[in-house]
Amino acid sequence: MKAKVTVMLKDGVLDPQGEAVRHALSAMGFDEVEGVRQGKLIELDLAKGTTEADIVAMCEKLLANTVIESYRIEM
């Protein structure tokens, strides 16, 4: 079984990497980009019987810093 976890900074948290990407795109002539938020995608290959609750526990304990990041799970 596979699961995808998308981790993003919460709204209101500064995203210096996203801002650097936005600035670089602007310098390349892509002025239509008004904002960029950068995150990470984690793909998990899971053993049969792994539950969504198990994945939530993984996110809460390791994969996301829940103080400043949110996450979304896709099974």
Secondary structure by P-SEA (a helix, b strand, c coil): cbbbbbbbcccccccaaaaaaaaaaaaaccccccccccbbbbbbbccccccaaaaaaaaaccccccccccccccc
